[in-house]
Amino acid sequence: MSFWEALPILQNGILATLIVALICSYLGVFVVLKRMVFMTAALSQVSTLGVTIALPIQAWLWGSVSIHTQQEQSVYAAAFPTVVAILFACVAASLMAQQYTEKKLTRESLLGIAYVIPAALAMLILDATGGSVHDINNLLFGNTVFVPTAHLILLVIVATIVSIINIVLYKEFVFISFDPETAKAFGIKTMMLTQILFYSLAMMISVAISTIGVLPVFSFMIIPAAAALMLGKTLKQTFVIATLFGVISAAIGYYLSFEFSLPTGPTIIATASLLFLPCLFPKFINNK
């Protein structure tokens, strides 16, 4: 079966992957500008913990299901782990947005704790509840081949909400990302805007992880933005390049994974990484 013949079967997975690539690549510019890469990793692990806690509850309420393996779930059953993940991530984002004055316990230390503890707890919960290697692999890389319609609908809803927030508050988000001190001096509520930005990140990361997995989402948050910041001459160009880079690498990676029977998540990450390498050459030549 060719890729085009399989398109009706793969369409949900392709749409989900492209939506995640588009929104996460855009948000990734703010992540890199505000030096929040580690925070994104921490939110990813907190969201994963939310999913693993929700899975046994989901099985108790709606019967035994495995991550991404059951297409015909009720909307409530399919959405439940994602909703729990969003709640976990939003609470974590609210705590991460706070300003800490304690010198002995830095923000970086808290982010490190927020990364390792949820990751360890998620693995322990999966092991205690009989999670298989397949389930763990789906959490890390997702199952972008068969995305349930309910997951896709939830992804579209959250992506739309996040898009509206970022369109309405675009100038404010750019201002607080580049120069938060000056923004504060102009009377802009930097703390509130930072929390809103963090909430939009938390929402998108949570629903994206439940759809395509942790590592692809994290790569979309970092690699396209890093490439765009090296190639773009203006901020608008940077956002455009980042979103195009993310969508193109997702499309090529998805196609290659099908043609060569490779795991989709790792193939997309590898494709983005290979496309990123040429972006280093202009910077290297300029430094010479």
Secondary structure as UniProt FT lines:
FT   TURN            3..6
FT   HELIX           7..33
FT   TURN            34..35
FT   HELIX           37..62
FT   TURN            67..69
FT   HELIX           75..96
FT   HELIX           107..128
FT   TURN            129..130
FT   HELIX           133..141
FT   HELIX           149..168
FT   HELIX           170..178
FT   HELIX           180..185
FT   TURN            186..187
FT   HELIX           190..212
FT   HELIX           214..231
FT   HELIX           235..259
FT   TURN            260..261
FT   HELIX           264..287
//
